[in-house]
Amino acid sequence: MFKILYGWDNKDTFLHSLSFWQVINLHAVLLLGQNSSMTPREARAEAIRKFDPERKELKFLLEQALNSPDPKM
């Protein structure tokens, strides 16, 4: 089903299992968690603008959220 590539971890597998709109929604939620002055509409627009099929920025934001000693959400 999924092509497992060398160097992938659980986060990569998870992120690449998401549909386009799931990626956009997750990215928007993570952006909102980092920037309280951003509106949901702005976060969604930025997530669409910054869509990356490789999901590198999204993985970075996810790792920040998971590993933060002081989560903002």
N, CA, C and O atoms as CSV, one atom per row, in Angstrom:
chain,resi,resn,atom,element,x,y,z
A,1,MET,N,N,0.823,-1.188,0.000
A,1,MET,CA,C,0.000,0.000,0.000
A,1,MET,C,C,0.865,1.249,0.000
A,1,MET,O,O,0.774,2.057,-0.924
A,2,PHE,N,N,1.702,1.426,1.013
A,2,PHE,CA,C,2.607,2.570,1.043
A,2,PHE,C,C,4.013,2.100,0.725
A,2,PHE,O,O,4.461,1.050,1.185
A,3,LYS,N,N,4.672,2.875,-0.047
A,3,LYS,CA,C,6.054,2.556,-0.371
A,3,LYS,C,C,6.922,3.016,0.794
A,3,LYS,O,O,7.047,4.215,1.045
A,4,ILE,N,N,7.514,2.074,1.496
A,4,ILE,CA,C,8.358,2.404,2.626
A,4,ILE,C,C,9.758,2.696,2.101
A,4,ILE,O,O,10.402,1.845,1.488
A,5,LEU,N,N,10.207,3.906,2.355
A,5,LEU,CA,C,11.509,4.336,1.882
A,5,LEU,C,C,12.510,4.309,3.015
A,5,LEU,O,O,12.146,4.449,4.183
A,6,TYR,N,N,13.743,4.132,2.675
A,6,TYR,CA,C,14.807,4.158,3.671
A,6,TYR,C,C,14.819,5.507,4.367
A,6,TYR,O,O,14.779,6.548,3.711
A,7,GLY,N,N,14.872,5.493,5.682
A,7,GLY,CA,C,14.928,6.730,6.435
A,7,GLY,C,C,13.574,7.252,6.886
A,7,GLY,O,O,13.528,8.251,7.604
A,8,TRP,N,N,12.474,6.628,6.501
A,8,TRP,CA,C,11.162,7.073,6.946
A,8,TRP,C,C,10.947,6.640,8.383
A,8,TRP,O,O,11.386,5.564,8.791
A,9,ASP,N,N,10.279,7.473,9.138
A,9,ASP,CA,C,9.896,7.096,10.488
A,9,ASP,C,C,8.370,7.130,10.577
A,9,ASP,O,O,7.694,7.314,9.565
A,10,ASN,N,N,7.832,6.954,11.768
A,10,ASN,CA,C,6.380,6.915,11.934
A,10,ASN,C,C,5.706,8.214,11.504
A,10,ASN,O,O,4.602,8.190,10.961
A,11,LYS,N,N,6.361,9.344,11.744
A,11,LYS,CA,C,5.764,10.627,11.353
A,11,LYS,C,C,5.667,10.743,9.835
A,11,LYS,O,O,4.662,11.220,9.308
A,12,ASP,N,N,6.715,10.307,9.132
A,12,ASP,CA,C,6.682,10.335,7.664
A,12,ASP,C,C,5.552,9.451,7.141
A,12,ASP,O,O,4.790,9.861,6.266
A,13,THR,N,N,5.450,8.246,7.678
A,13,THR,CA,C,4.415,7.322,7.241
A,13,THR,C,C,3.038,7.915,7.491
A,13,THR,O,O,2.161,7.854,6.630
A,14,PHE,N,N,2.852,8.494,8.681
A,14,PHE,CA,C,1.573,9.122,9.005
A,14,PHE,C,C,1.262,10.268,8.045
A,14,PHE,O,O,0.173,10.322,7.472
A,15,LEU,N,N,2.207,11.175,7.870
A,15,LEU,CA,C,1.965,12.344,7.022
A,15,LEU,C,C,1.677,11.964,5.579
A,15,LEU,O,O,0.846,12.600,4.931
A,16,HIS,N,N,2.343,10.947,5.068
A,16,HIS,CA,C,2.129,10.536,3.680
A,16,HIS,C,C,0.881,9.682,3.505
A,16,HIS,O,O,0.499,9.366,2.378
A,17,SER,N,N,0.240,9.303,4.617
A,17,SER,CA,C,-1.023,8.568,4.519
A,17,SER,C,C,-2.219,9.512,4.431
A,17,SER,O,O,-3.337,9.077,4.158
A,18,LEU,N,N,-1.983,10.811,4.664
A,18,LEU,CA,C,-3.067,11.792,4.665
A,18,LEU,C,C,-3.408,12.264,3.255
A,18,LEU,O,O,-2.547,12.343,2.379
A,19,SER,N,N,-4.687,12.574,3.063
A,19,SER,CA,C,-5.115,13.153,1.789
A,19,SER,C,C,-4.673,14.616,1.736
A,19,SER,O,O,-4.201,15.168,2.730
A,20,PHE,N,N,-4.831,15.231,0.573
A,20,PHE,CA,C,-4.457,16.640,0.406
A,20,PHE,C,C,-5.146,17.521,1.445
A,20,PHE,O,O,-4.495,18.329,2.107
A,21,TRP,N,N,-6.467,17.365,1.588
A,21,TRP,CA,C,-7.214,18.230,2.500
A,21,TRP,C,C,-6.905,17.930,3.960
A,21,TRP,O,O,-6.957,18.834,4.794
A,22,GLN,N,N,-6.590,16.704,4.283
A,22,GLN,CA,C,-6.164,16.384,5.647
A,22,GLN,C,C,-4.834,17.056,5.960
A,22,GLN,O,O,-4.630,17.548,7.070
A,23,VAL,N,N,-3.928,17.080,4.982
A,23,VAL,CA,C,-2.644,17.761,5.158
A,23,VAL,C,C,-2.873,19.256,5.376
A,23,VAL,O,O,-2.259,19.858,6.257
A,24,ILE,N,N,-3.756,19.851,4.576
A,24,ILE,CA,C,-4.052,21.280,4.704
A,24,ILE,C,C,-4.636,21.580,6.077
A,24,ILE,O,O,-4.222,22.538,6.730
A,25,ASN,N,N,-5.589,20.773,6.519
A,25,ASN,CA,C,-6.224,21.009,7.815
A,25,ASN,C,C,-5.238,20.847,8.968
A,25,ASN,O,O,-5.243,21.653,9.899
A,26,LEU,N,N,-4.401,19.829,8.920
A,26,LEU,CA,C,-3.402,19.628,9.975
A,26,LEU,C,C,-2.416,20.791,9.999
A,26,LEU,O,O,-2.083,21.308,11.066
A,27,HIS,N,N,-1.958,21.197,8.833
A,27,HIS,CA,C,-1.014,22.313,8.737
A,27,HIS,C,C,-1.651,23.584,9.306
A,27,HIS,O,O,-0.998,24.322,10.045
A,28,ALA,N,N,-2.909,23.844,8.972
A,28,ALA,CA,C,-3.601,25.033,9.472
A,28,ALA,C,C,-3.726,24.997,10.996
A,28,ALA,O,O,-3.520,26.015,11.657
A,29,VAL,N,N,-4.055,23.856,11.547
A,29,VAL,CA,C,-4.183,23.736,13.009
A,29,VAL,C,C,-2.836,23.981,13.685
A,29,VAL,O,O,-2.771,24.663,14.708
A,30,LEU,N,N,-1.774,23.437,13.127
A,30,LEU,CA,C,-0.454,23.642,13.705
A,30,LEU,C,C,-0.020,25.102,13.594
A,30,LEU,O,O,0.615,25.632,14.506
A,31,LEU,N,N,-0.359,25.747,12.491
A,31,LEU,CA,C,-0.050,27.177,12.342
A,31,LEU,C,C,-0.828,28.013,13.357
A,31,LEU,O,O,-0.281,28.951,13.937
A,32,LEU,N,N,-2.085,27.683,13.571
A,32,LEU,CA,C,-2.897,28.407,14.550
A,32,LEU,C,C,-2.338,28.241,15.959
A,32,LEU,O,O,-2.380,29.172,16.764
A,33,GLY,N,N,-1.820,27.064,16.252
A,33,GLY,CA,C,-1.239,26.824,17.567
A,33,GLY,C,C,0.000,27.651,17.816
A,33,GLY,O,O,0.300,27.989,18.961
A,34,GLN,N,N,0.716,27.978,16.774
A,34,GLN,CA,C,1.934,28.773,16.914
A,34,GLN,C,C,1.674,30.267,16.890
A,34,GLN,O,O,2.441,31.040,17.464
A,35,ASN,N,N,0.604,30.681,16.234
A,35,ASN,CA,C,0.357,32.108,16.031
A,35,ASN,C,C,-1.078,32.430,16.430
A,35,ASN,O,O,-2.001,32.238,15.638
A,36,SER,N,N,-1.272,32.916,17.646
A,36,SER,CA,C,-2.619,33.184,18.151
A,36,SER,C,C,-3.289,34.382,17.469
A,36,SER,O,O,-4.509,34.529,17.556
A,37,SER,N,N,-2.533,35.219,16.809
A,37,SER,CA,C,-3.128,36.369,16.129
A,37,SER,C,C,-3.644,36.019,14.733
A,37,SER,O,O,-4.294,36.843,14.089
A,38,MET,N,N,-3.364,34.820,14.268
A,38,MET,CA,C,-3.785,34.383,12.944
A,38,MET,C,C,-5.220,33.855,13.014
A,38,MET,O,O,-5.585,33.169,13.969
A,39,THR,N,N,-6.023,34.169,12.015
A,39,THR,CA,C,-7.387,33.649,11.955
A,39,THR,C,C,-7.365,32.274,11.286
A,39,THR,O,O,-6.424,31.954,10.560
A,40,PRO,N,N,-8.389,31.464,11.525
A,40,PRO,CA,C,-8.455,30.161,10.848
A,40,PRO,C,C,-8.418,30.275,9.322
A,40,PRO,O,O,-7.815,29.439,8.649
A,41,ARG,N,N,-9.059,31.301,8.785
A,41,ARG,CA,C,-9.051,31.499,7.328
A,41,ARG,C,C,-7.640,31.802,6.827
A,41,ARG,O,O,-7.224,31.287,5.789
A,42,GLU,N,N,-6.906,32.635,7.561
A,42,GLU,CA,C,-5.520,32.954,7.191
A,42,GLU,C,C,-4.631,31.717,7.291
A,42,GLU,O,O,-3.782,31.486,6.431
A,43,ALA,N,N,-4.828,30.931,8.333
A,43,ALA,CA,C,-4.026,29.724,8.512
A,43,ALA,C,C,-4.275,28.735,7.377
A,43,ALA,O,O,-3.339,28.129,6.855
A,44,ARG,N,N,-5.528,28.578,7.004
A,44,ARG,CA,C,-5.852,27.658,5.903
A,44,ARG,C,C,-5.259,28.158,4.590
A,44,ARG,O,O,-4.719,27.370,3.813
A,45,ALA,N,N,-5.356,29.463,4.337
A,45,ALA,CA,C,-4.790,30.034,3.103
A,45,ALA,C,C,-3.278,29.844,3.067
A,45,ALA,O,O,-2.716,29.518,2.022
A,46,GLU,N,N,-2.621,30.046,4.203
A,46,GLU,CA,C,-1.167,29.850,4.249
A,46,GLU,C,C,-0.804,28.383,4.064
A,46,GLU,O,O,0.181,28.066,3.397
A,47,ALA,N,N,-1.589,27.491,4.648
A,47,ALA,CA,C,-1.327,26.057,4.492
A,47,ALA,C,C,-1.461,25.640,3.027
A,47,ALA,O,O,-0.672,24.831,2.538
A,48,ILE,N,N,-2.445,26.181,2.336
A,48,ILE,CA,C,-2.618,25.874,0.915
A,48,ILE,C,C,-1.451,26.443,0.108
A,48,ILE,O,O,-0.907,25.782,-0.776
A,49,ARG,N,N,-1.083,27.675,0.429
A,49,ARG,CA,C,0.016,28.339,-0.287
A,49,ARG,C,C,1.333,27.597,-0.087
A,49,ARG,O,O,2.148,27.521,-1.006
A,50,LYS,N,N,1.542,27.057,1.094
A,50,LYS,CA,C,2.812,26.409,1.413
A,50,LYS,C,C,2.775,24.889,1.233
A,50,LYS,O,O,3.679,24.190,1.690
A,51,PHE,N,N,1.722,24.369,0.564
A,51,PHE,CA,C,1.629,22.914,0.403
A,51,PHE,C,C,2.883,22.372,-0.270
A,51,PHE,O,O,3.339,22.890,-1.290
A,52,ASP,N,N,3.423,21.324,0.324
A,52,ASP,CA,C,4.631,20.675,-0.170
A,52,ASP,C,C,4.369,19.178,-0.224
A,52,ASP,O,O,4.128,18.563,0.815
A,53,PRO,N,N,4.409,18.575,-1.415
A,53,PRO,CA,C,4.168,17.136,-1.509
A,53,PRO,C,C,5.125,16.303,-0.633
A,53,PRO,O,O,4.793,15.194,-0.214
A,54,GLU,N,N,6.300,16.853,-0.372
A,54,GLU,CA,C,7.270,16.144,0.477
A,54,GLU,C,C,6.908,16.264,1.959
A,54,GLU,O,O,7.364,15.465,2.777
A,55,ARG,N,N,6.091,17.258,2.305
A,55,ARG,CA,C,5.602,17.500,3.666
A,55,ARG,C,C,6.713,17.797,4.670
A,55,ARG,O,O,6.596,17.454,5.846
A,56,LYS,N,N,7.794,18.436,4.209
A,56,LYS,CA,C,8.935,18.730,5.090
A,56,LYS,C,C,8.586,19.761,6.156
A,56,LYS,O,O,8.875,19.551,7.334
A,57,GLU,N,N,7.966,20.876,5.758
A,57,GLU,CA,C,7.612,21.902,6.749
A,57,GLU,C,C,6.558,21.374,7.720
A,57,GLU,O,O,6.613,21.652,8.918
A,58,LEU,N,N,5.606,20.616,7.198
A,58,LEU,CA,C,4.571,20.050,8.058
A,58,LEU,C,C,5.182,19.099,9.082
A,58,LEU,O,O,4.783,19.100,10.247
A,59,LYS,N,N,6.136,18.298,8.658
A,59,LYS,CA,C,6.808,17.388,9.593
A,59,LYS,C,C,7.543,18.189,10.667
A,59,LYS,O,O,7.522,17.822,11.842
A,60,PHE,N,N,8.191,19.279,10.264
A,60,PHE,CA,C,8.890,20.120,11.229
A,60,PHE,C,C,7.914,20.691,12.256
A,60,PHE,O,O,8.191,20.659,13.455
A,61,LEU,N,N,6.767,21.215,11.794
A,61,LEU,CA,C,5.766,21.768,12.706
A,61,LEU,C,C,5.205,20.691,13.631
A,61,LEU,O,O,4.981,20.939,14.816
A,62,LEU,N,N,4.981,19.504,13.092
A,62,LEU,CA,C,4.471,18.396,13.892
A,62,LEU,C,C,5.479,17.997,14.963
A,62,LEU,O,O,5.108,17.781,16.117
A,63,GLU,N,N,6.750,17.900,14.587
A,63,GLU,CA,C,7.782,17.557,15.561
A,63,GLU,C,C,7.895,18.625,16.642
A,63,GLU,O,O,8.091,18.300,17.813
A,64,GLN,N,N,7.775,19.893,16.264
A,64,GLN,CA,C,7.798,20.973,17.253
A,64,GLN,C,C,6.645,20.821,18.240
A,64,GLN,O,O,6.834,20.940,19.450
A,65,ALA,N,N,5.461,20.560,17.720
A,65,ALA,CA,C,4.290,20.424,18.582
A,65,ALA,C,C,4.407,19.217,19.504
A,65,ALA,O,O,4.020,19.287,20.671
A,66,LEU,N,N,4.935,18.117,18.993
A,66,LEU,CA,C,5.045,16.893,19.787
A,66,LEU,C,C,6.155,16.976,20.836
A,66,LEU,O,O,6.036,16.381,21.907
A,67,ASN,N,N,7.217,17.697,20.542
A,67,ASN,CA,C,8.382,17.710,21.415
A,67,ASN,C,C,8.535,18.990,22.239
A,67,ASN,O,O,9.526,19.141,22.954
A,68,SER,N,N,7.604,19.884,22.155
A,68,SER,CA,C,7.709,21.151,22.867
A,68,SER,C,C,7.495,20.951,24.363
A,68,SER,O,O,6.517,20.322,24.766
A,69,PRO,N,N,8.396,21.477,25.194
A,69,PRO,CA,C,8.194,21.373,26.630
A,69,PRO,C,C,7.076,22.311,27.116
A,69,PRO,O,O,6.540,22.126,28.209
A,70,ASP,N,N,6.732,23.316,26.302
A,70,ASP,CA,C,5.707,24.274,26.666
A,70,ASP,C,C,4.745,24.434,25.493
A,70,ASP,O,O,4.815,25.431,24.774
A,71,PRO,N,N,3.842,23.463,25.287
A,71,PRO,CA,C,2.942,23.560,24.139
A,71,PRO,C,C,2.026,24.765,24.247
A,71,PRO,O,O,1.586,25.143,25.332
A,72,LYS,N,N,1.748,25.361,23.086
A,72,LYS,CA,C,0.926,26.570,23.049
A,72,LYS,C,C,-0.553,26.258,22.930
A,72,LYS,O,O,-1.386,27.147,23.109
A,73,MET,N,N,-0.890,25.035,22.638
A,73,MET,CA,C,-2.298,24.673,22.474
A,73,MET,C,C,-2.867,24.180,23.774
A,73,MET,O,O,-4.044,23.827,23.838
